[in-house]
Amino acid sequence: MREDLMRLLGEIGPSYGESLLLWEKRSERIKSLYQRYVYGRWRDSSE
């Protein structure tokens, strides 16, 4: 599983390391947006 992901990332980006870095940044941003969204909904429903 992990090796497949690494190979996929390597194929997507111009270089393996660069695509991995970009993916890390993107997934971090998505996670924080998702957490903010979920937290906001939870807070709204609790009031």
CHARMM internal coordinates of N, CA and C (Angstrom, degrees):
IC EDIT
DIST 1 N 1 CA 1.4568
DIST 1 CA 1 C 1.5228
ANGL 1 N 1 CA 1 C 110.37
DIST 1 C 2 N 1.3183
ANGL 1 CA 1 C 2 N 115.62
DIHE 1 N 1 CA 1 C 2 N -52.21
DIST 2 N 2 CA 1.4577
ANGL 1 C 2 N 2 CA 119.96
DIHE 1 CA 1 C 2 N 2 CA -178.61
DIST 2 CA 2 C 1.5274
ANGL 2 N 2 CA 2 C 111.21
DIHE 1 C 2 N 2 CA 2 C -63.07
DIST 2 C 3 N 1.3134
ANGL 2 CA 2 C 3 N 116.45
DIHE 2 N 2 CA 2 C 3 N -43.01
DIST 3 N 3 CA 1.4670
ANGL 2 C 3 N 3 CA 120.10
DIHE 2 CA 2 C 3 N 3 CA -179.22
DIST 3 CA 3 C 1.5283
ANGL 3 N 3 CA 3 C 110.98
DIHE 2 C 3 N 3 CA 3 C -64.81
DIST 3 C 4 N 1.3379
ANGL 3 CA 3 C 4 N 116.90
DIHE 3 N 3 CA 3 C 4 N -37.39
DIST 4 N 4 CA 1.4607
ANGL 3 C 4 N 4 CA 120.10
DIHE 3 CA 3 C 4 N 4 CA 178.12
DIST 4 CA 4 C 1.5207
ANGL 4 N 4 CA 4 C 110.25
DIHE 3 C 4 N 4 CA 4 C -63.05
DIST 4 C 5 N 1.3237
ANGL 4 CA 4 C 5 N 115.96
DIHE 4 N 4 CA 4 C 5 N -42.15
DIST 5 N 5 CA 1.4589
ANGL 4 C 5 N 5 CA 120.78
DIHE 4 CA 4 C 5 N 5 CA 178.90
DIST 5 CA 5 C 1.5203
ANGL 5 N 5 CA 5 C 111.10
DIHE 4 C 5 N 5 CA 5 C -62.70
DIST 5 C 6 N 1.3331
ANGL 5 CA 5 C 6 N 115.58
DIHE 5 N 5 CA 5 C 6 N -43.56
DIST 6 N 6 CA 1.4595
ANGL 5 C 6 N 6 CA 119.90
DIHE 5 CA 5 C 6 N 6 CA 179.57
DIST 6 CA 6 C 1.5275
ANGL 6 N 6 CA 6 C 111.06
DIHE 5 C 6 N 6 CA 6 C -62.91
DIST 6 C 7 N 1.3194
ANGL 6 CA 6 C 7 N 116.14
DIHE 6 N 6 CA 6 C 7 N -42.75
DIST 7 N 7 CA 1.4667
ANGL 6 C 7 N 7 CA 120.09
DIHE 6 CA 6 C 7 N 7 CA -179.69
DIST 7 CA 7 C 1.5285
ANGL 7 N 7 CA 7 C 109.77
DIHE 6 C 7 N 7 CA 7 C -64.50
DIST 7 C 8 N 1.3250
ANGL 7 CA 7 C 8 N 116.52
DIHE 7 N 7 CA 7 C 8 N -41.36
DIST 8 N 8 CA 1.4594
ANGL 7 C 8 N 8 CA 121.03
DIHE 7 CA 7 C 8 N 8 CA 179.11
DIST 8 CA 8 C 1.5255
ANGL 8 N 8 CA 8 C 110.29
DIHE 7 C 8 N 8 CA 8 C -62.05
DIST 8 C 9 N 1.3199
ANGL 8 CA 8 C 9 N 116.51
DIHE 8 N 8 CA 8 C 9 N -46.79
DIST 9 N 9 CA 1.4656
ANGL 8 C 9 N 9 CA 120.49
DIHE 8 CA 8 C 9 N 9 CA 178.66
DIST 9 CA 9 C 1.5192
ANGL 9 N 9 CA 9 C 110.74
DIHE 8 C 9 N 9 CA 9 C -60.14
DIST 9 C 10 N 1.3210
ANGL 9 CA 9 C 10 N 116.34
DIHE 9 N 9 CA 9 C 10 N -39.87
DIST 10 N 10 CA 1.4559
ANGL 9 C 10 N 10 CA 120.77
DIHE 9 CA 9 C 10 N 10 CA 179.50
DIST 10 CA 10 C 1.5218
ANGL 10 N 10 CA 10 C 112.22
DIHE 9 C 10 N 10 CA 10 C -63.59
DIST 10 C 11 N 1.3338
ANGL 10 CA 10 C 11 N 115.76
DIHE 10 N 10 CA 10 C 11 N -35.62
DIST 11 N 11 CA 1.4584
ANGL 10 C 11 N 11 CA 120.11
DIHE 10 CA 10 C 11 N 11 CA -178.86
DIST 11 CA 11 C 1.5224
ANGL 11 N 11 CA 11 C 111.85
DIHE 10 C 11 N 11 CA 11 C -76.53
DIST 11 C 12 N 1.3262
ANGL 11 CA 11 C 12 N 116.05
DIHE 11 N 11 CA 11 C 12 N -33.16
DIST 12 N 12 CA 1.4743
ANGL 11 C 12 N 12 CA 120.38
DIHE 11 CA 11 C 12 N 12 CA -177.32
DIST 12 CA 12 C 1.5209
ANGL 12 N 12 CA 12 C 111.03
DIHE 11 C 12 N 12 CA 12 C -67.74
DIST 12 C 13 N 1.3252
ANGL 12 CA 12 C 13 N 116.59
DIHE 12 N 12 CA 12 C 13 N -52.79
DIST 13 N 13 CA 1.4587
ANGL 12 C 13 N 13 CA 120.37
DIHE 12 CA 12 C 13 N 13 CA -170.51
DIST 13 CA 13 C 1.5118
ANGL 13 N 13 CA 13 C 113.27
DIHE 12 C 13 N 13 CA 13 C -84.85
DIST 13 C 14 N 1.3401
ANGL 13 CA 13 C 14 N 116.39
DIHE 13 N 13 CA 13 C 14 N 169.37
DIST 14 N 14 CA 1.4576
ANGL 13 C 14 N 14 CA 122.01
DIHE 13 CA 13 C 14 N 14 CA 176.21
DIST 14 CA 14 C 1.5293
ANGL 14 N 14 CA 14 C 110.46
DIHE 13 C 14 N 14 CA 14 C -63.71
DIST 14 C 15 N 1.3017
ANGL 14 CA 14 C 15 N 116.10
DIHE 14 N 14 CA 14 C 15 N -32.99
DIST 15 N 15 CA 1.4542
ANGL 14 C 15 N 15 CA 120.71
DIHE 14 CA 14 C 15 N 15 CA 174.12
DIST 15 CA 15 C 1.5206
ANGL 15 N 15 CA 15 C 109.30
DIHE 14 C 15 N 15 CA 15 C -146.24
DIST 15 C 16 N 1.3157
ANGL 15 CA 15 C 16 N 116.31
DIHE 15 N 15 CA 15 C 16 N 154.34
DIST 16 N 16 CA 1.4589
ANGL 15 C 16 N 16 CA 122.45
DIHE 15 CA 15 C 16 N 16 CA -175.01
DIST 16 CA 16 C 1.5197
ANGL 16 N 16 CA 16 C 112.40
DIHE 15 C 16 N 16 CA 16 C -56.20
DIST 16 C 17 N 1.3348
ANGL 16 CA 16 C 17 N 116.48
DIHE 16 N 16 CA 16 C 17 N -52.05
DIST 17 N 17 CA 1.4631
ANGL 16 C 17 N 17 CA 120.60
DIHE 16 CA 16 C 17 N 17 CA -177.73
DIST 17 CA 17 C 1.5153
ANGL 17 N 17 CA 17 C 112.18
DIHE 16 C 17 N 17 CA 17 C -63.34
DIST 17 C 18 N 1.3269
ANGL 17 CA 17 C 18 N 115.93
DIHE 17 N 17 CA 17 C 18 N -40.76
DIST 18 N 18 CA 1.4606
ANGL 17 C 18 N 18 CA 120.26
DIHE 17 CA 17 C 18 N 18 CA -177.56
DIST 18 CA 18 C 1.5230
ANGL 18 N 18 CA 18 C 111.27
DIHE 17 C 18 N 18 CA 18 C -65.45
DIST 18 C 19 N 1.3332
ANGL 18 CA 18 C 19 N 116.73
DIHE 18 N 18 CA 18 C 19 N -45.56
DIST 19 N 19 CA 1.4569
ANGL 18 C 19 N 19 CA 119.61
DIHE 18 CA 18 C 19 N 19 CA -178.89
DIST 19 CA 19 C 1.5329
ANGL 19 N 19 CA 19 C 110.67
DIHE 18 C 19 N 19 CA 19 C -65.94
DIST 19 C 20 N 1.3307
ANGL 19 CA 19 C 20 N 116.82
DIHE 19 N 19 CA 19 C 20 N -35.74
DIST 20 N 20 CA 1.4557
ANGL 19 C 20 N 20 CA 120.37
DIHE 19 CA 19 C 20 N 20 CA 178.42
DIST 20 CA 20 C 1.5268
ANGL 20 N 20 CA 20 C 110.24
DIHE 19 C 20 N 20 CA 20 C -63.87
DIST 20 C 21 N 1.3217
ANGL 20 CA 20 C 21 N 116.54
DIHE 20 N 20 CA 20 C 21 N -43.63
DIST 21 N 21 CA 1.4593
ANGL 20 C 21 N 21 CA 120.98
DIHE 20 CA 20 C 21 N 21 CA 178.12
DIST 21 CA 21 C 1.5210
ANGL 21 N 21 CA 21 C 111.42
DIHE 20 C 21 N 21 CA 21 C -61.72
DIST 21 C 22 N 1.3266
ANGL 21 CA 21 C 22 N 115.97
DIHE 21 N 21 CA 21 C 22 N -46.39
DIST 22 N 22 CA 1.4619
ANGL 21 C 22 N 22 CA 120.22
DIHE 21 CA 21 C 22 N 22 CA 179.69
DIST 22 CA 22 C 1.5267
ANGL 22 N 22 CA 22 C 110.47
DIHE 21 C 22 N 22 CA 22 C -61.17
DIST 22 C 23 N 1.3128
ANGL 22 CA 22 C 23 N 116.57
DIHE 22 N 22 CA 22 C 23 N -42.01
DIST 23 N 23 CA 1.4654
ANGL 22 C 23 N 23 CA 120.76
DIHE 22 CA 22 C 23 N 23 CA -179.52
DIST 23 CA 23 C 1.5229
ANGL 23 N 23 CA 23 C 110.45
DIHE 22 C 23 N 23 CA 23 C -63.91
DIST 23 C 24 N 1.3419
ANGL 23 CA 23 C 24 N 116.64
DIHE 23 N 23 CA 23 C 24 N -42.34
DIST 24 N 24 CA 1.4645
ANGL 23 C 24 N 24 CA 120.62
DIHE 23 CA 23 C 24 N 24 CA 178.64
DIST 24 CA 24 C 1.5195
ANGL 24 N 24 CA 24 C 110.13
DIHE 23 C 24 N 24 CA 24 C -58.75
DIST 24 C 25 N 1.3246
ANGL 24 CA 24 C 25 N 116.67
DIHE 24 N 24 CA 24 C 25 N -48.46
DIST 25 N 25 CA 1.4678
ANGL 24 C 25 N 25 CA 120.54
DIHE 24 CA 24 C 25 N 25 CA -179.53
DIST 25 CA 25 C 1.5156
ANGL 25 N 25 CA 25 C 111.34
DIHE 24 C 25 N 25 CA 25 C -60.94
DIST 25 C 26 N 1.3339
ANGL 25 CA 25 C 26 N 115.68
DIHE 25 N 25 CA 25 C 26 N -44.83
DIST 26 N 26 CA 1.4587
ANGL 25 C 26 N 26 CA 119.65
DIHE 25 CA 25 C 26 N 26 CA -177.46
DIST 26 CA 26 C 1.5276
ANGL 26 N 26 CA 26 C 110.78
DIHE 25 C 26 N 26 CA 26 C -64.65
DIST 26 C 27 N 1.3265
ANGL 26 CA 26 C 27 N 117.24
DIHE 26 N 26 CA 26 C 27 N -44.64
DIST 27 N 27 CA 1.4531
ANGL 26 C 27 N 27 CA 119.58
DIHE 26 CA 26 C 27 N 27 CA -178.01
DIST 27 CA 27 C 1.5310
ANGL 27 N 27 CA 27 C 111.12
DIHE 26 C 27 N 27 CA 27 C -67.37
DIST 27 C 28 N 1.3310
ANGL 27 CA 27 C 28 N 117.41
DIHE 27 N 27 CA 27 C 28 N -34.00
DIST 28 N 28 CA 1.4695
ANGL 27 C 28 N 28 CA 120.09
DIHE 27 CA 27 C 28 N 28 CA 175.84
DIST 28 CA 28 C 1.5205
ANGL 28 N 28 CA 28 C 110.17
DIHE 27 C 28 N 28 CA 28 C -62.88
DIST 28 C 29 N 1.3275
ANGL 28 CA 28 C 29 N 116.75
DIHE 28 N 28 CA 28 C 29 N -43.25
DIST 29 N 29 CA 1.4617
ANGL 28 C 29 N 29 CA 120.46
DIHE 28 CA 28 C 29 N 29 CA -178.72
DIST 29 CA 29 C 1.5300
ANGL 29 N 29 CA 29 C 110.51
DIHE 28 C 29 N 29 CA 29 C -65.82
DIST 29 C 30 N 1.3241
ANGL 29 CA 29 C 30 N 116.20
DIHE 29 N 29 CA 29 C 30 N -41.56
DIST 30 N 30 CA 1.4609
ANGL 29 C 30 N 30 CA 120.40
DIHE 29 CA 29 C 30 N 30 CA 179.08
DIST 30 CA 30 C 1.5261
ANGL 30 N 30 CA 30 C 109.79
DIHE 29 C 30 N 30 CA 30 C -63.64
DIST 30 C 31 N 1.3424
ANGL 30 CA 30 C 31 N 116.60
DIHE 30 N 30 CA 30 C 31 N -42.54
DIST 31 N 31 CA 1.4541
ANGL 30 C 31 N 31 CA 120.24
DIHE 30 CA 30 C 31 N 31 CA -179.94
DIST 31 CA 31 C 1.5262
ANGL 31 N 31 CA 31 C 111.67
DIHE 30 C 31 N 31 CA 31 C -61.44
DIST 31 C 32 N 1.3350
ANGL 31 CA 31 C 32 N 116.67
DIHE 31 N 31 CA 31 C 32 N -44.68
DIST 32 N 32 CA 1.4618
ANGL 31 C 32 N 32 CA 119.41
DIHE 31 CA 31 C 32 N 32 CA -177.97
DIST 32 CA 32 C 1.5308
ANGL 32 N 32 CA 32 C 110.65
DIHE 31 C 32 N 32 CA 32 C -67.34
DIST 32 C 33 N 1.3265
ANGL 32 CA 32 C 33 N 117.01
DIHE 32 N 32 CA 32 C 33 N -38.75
DIST 33 N 33 CA 1.4589
ANGL 32 C 33 N 33 CA 120.18
DIHE 32 CA 32 C 33 N 33 CA 176.90
DIST 33 CA 33 C 1.5260
ANGL 33 N 33 CA 33 C 110.55
DIHE 32 C 33 N 33 CA 33 C -63.28
DIST 33 C 34 N 1.3215
ANGL 33 CA 33 C 34 N 116.11
DIHE 33 N 33 CA 33 C 34 N -43.67
DIST 34 N 34 CA 1.4571
ANGL 33 C 34 N 34 CA 121.75
DIHE 33 CA 33 C 34 N 34 CA -179.56
DIST 34 CA 34 C 1.5203
ANGL 34 N 34 CA 34 C 111.09
DIHE 33 C 34 N 34 CA 34 C -63.08
DIST 34 C 35 N 1.3513
ANGL 34 CA 34 C 35 N 115.74
DIHE 34 N 34 CA 34 C 35 N -44.84
DIST 35 N 35 CA 1.4640
ANGL 34 C 35 N 35 CA 119.92
DIHE 34 CA 34 C 35 N 35 CA 179.73
DIST 35 CA 35 C 1.5251
ANGL 35 N 35 CA 35 C 110.67
DIHE 34 C 35 N 35 CA 35 C -63.30
DIST 35 C 36 N 1.3352
ANGL 35 CA 35 C 36 N 117.15
DIHE 35 N 35 CA 35 C 36 N -41.16
DIST 36 N 36 CA 1.4575
ANGL 35 C 36 N 36 CA 120.65
DIHE 35 CA 35 C 36 N 36 CA 179.73
DIST 36 CA 36 C 1.5225
ANGL 36 N 36 CA 36 C 110.14
DIHE 35 C 36 N 36 CA 36 C -63.48
DIST 36 C 37 N 1.3355
ANGL 36 CA 36 C 37 N 115.99
DIHE 36 N 36 CA 36 C 37 N -40.89
DIST 37 N 37 CA 1.4559
ANGL 36 C 37 N 37 CA 121.80
DIHE 36 CA 36 C 37 N 37 CA 179.72
DIST 37 CA 37 C 1.5318
ANGL 37 N 37 CA 37 C 110.68
DIHE 36 C 37 N 37 CA 37 C -63.49
DIST 37 C 38 N 1.3319
ANGL 37 CA 37 C 38 N 115.49
DIHE 37 N 37 CA 37 C 38 N -49.37
DIST 38 N 38 CA 1.4619
ANGL 37 C 38 N 38 CA 120.50
DIHE 37 CA 37 C 38 N 38 CA -178.84
DIST 38 CA 38 C 1.5218
ANGL 38 N 38 CA 38 C 110.50
DIHE 37 C 38 N 38 CA 38 C -63.98
DIST 38 C 39 N 1.3204
ANGL 38 CA 38 C 39 N 117.01
DIHE 38 N 38 CA 38 C 39 N -43.51
DIST 39 N 39 CA 1.4585
ANGL 38 C 39 N 39 CA 121.22
DIHE 38 CA 38 C 39 N 39 CA -179.26
DIST 39 CA 39 C 1.5225
ANGL 39 N 39 CA 39 C 110.65
DIHE 38 C 39 N 39 CA 39 C -64.10
DIST 39 C 40 N 1.3360
ANGL 39 CA 39 C 40 N 115.94
DIHE 39 N 39 CA 39 C 40 N -40.73
DIST 40 N 40 CA 1.4524
ANGL 39 C 40 N 40 CA 120.34
DIHE 39 CA 39 C 40 N 40 CA 178.69
DIST 40 CA 40 C 1.5201
ANGL 40 N 40 CA 40 C 111.70
DIHE 39 C 40 N 40 CA 40 C -62.79
DIST 40 C 41 N 1.3164
ANGL 40 CA 40 C 41 N 116.96
DIHE 40 N 40 CA 40 C 41 N -42.63
DIST 41 N 41 CA 1.4716
ANGL 40 C 41 N 41 CA 121.04
DIHE 40 CA 40 C 41 N 41 CA 179.07
DIST 41 CA 41 C 1.5091
ANGL 41 N 41 CA 41 C 109.90
DIHE 40 C 41 N 41 CA 41 C -66.30
DIST 41 C 42 N 1.3283
ANGL 41 CA 41 C 42 N 117.00
DIHE 41 N 41 CA 41 C 42 N -42.00
DIST 42 N 42 CA 1.4555
ANGL 41 C 42 N 42 CA 121.01
DIHE 41 CA 41 C 42 N 42 CA -178.83
DIST 42 CA 42 C 1.5210
ANGL 42 N 42 CA 42 C 109.98
DIHE 41 C 42 N 42 CA 42 C -63.51
DIST 42 C 43 N 1.3238
ANGL 42 CA 42 C 43 N 116.15
DIHE 42 N 42 CA 42 C 43 N -42.12
DIST 43 N 43 CA 1.4553
ANGL 42 C 43 N 43 CA 121.00
DIHE 42 CA 42 C 43 N 43 CA -178.68
DIST 43 CA 43 C 1.5316
ANGL 43 N 43 CA 43 C 110.07
DIHE 42 C 43 N 43 CA 43 C -66.94
DIST 43 C 44 N 1.3363
ANGL 43 CA 43 C 44 N 116.37
DIHE 43 N 43 CA 43 C 44 N -39.67
DIST 44 N 44 CA 1.4648
ANGL 43 C 44 N 44 CA 120.03
DIHE 43 CA 43 C 44 N 44 CA 179.49
DIST 44 CA 44 C 1.5261
ANGL 44 N 44 CA 44 C 111.11
DIHE 43 C 44 N 44 CA 44 C -64.50
DIST 44 C 45 N 1.3167
ANGL 44 CA 44 C 45 N 116.59
DIHE 44 N 44 CA 44 C 45 N -41.43
DIST 45 N 45 CA 1.4584
ANGL 44 C 45 N 45 CA 119.86
DIHE 44 CA 44 C 45 N 45 CA -175.82
DIST 45 CA 45 C 1.5277
ANGL 45 N 45 CA 45 C 111.57
DIHE 44 C 45 N 45 CA 45 C -74.18
DIST 45 C 46 N 1.3215
ANGL 45 CA 45 C 46 N 117.76
DIHE 45 N 45 CA 45 C 46 N -22.02
DIST 46 N 46 CA 1.4608
ANGL 45 C 46 N 46 CA 120.03
DIHE 45 CA 45 C 46 N 46 CA -178.30
DIST 46 CA 46 C 1.5306
ANGL 46 N 46 CA 46 C 112.01
DIHE 45 C 46 N 46 CA 46 C -82.89
DIST 46 C 47 N 1.3336
ANGL 46 CA 46 C 47 N 116.26
DIHE 46 N 46 CA 46 C 47 N -16.94
DIST 47 N 47 CA 1.4788
ANGL 46 C 47 N 47 CA 118.79
DIHE 46 CA 46 C 47 N 47 CA -179.93
DIST 47 CA 47 C 1.5229
ANGL 47 N 47 CA 47 C 111.51
DIHE 46 C 47 N 47 CA 47 C -82.45
END
COOR INIT
IC SEED 1 N 1 CA 1 C
IC BUILD
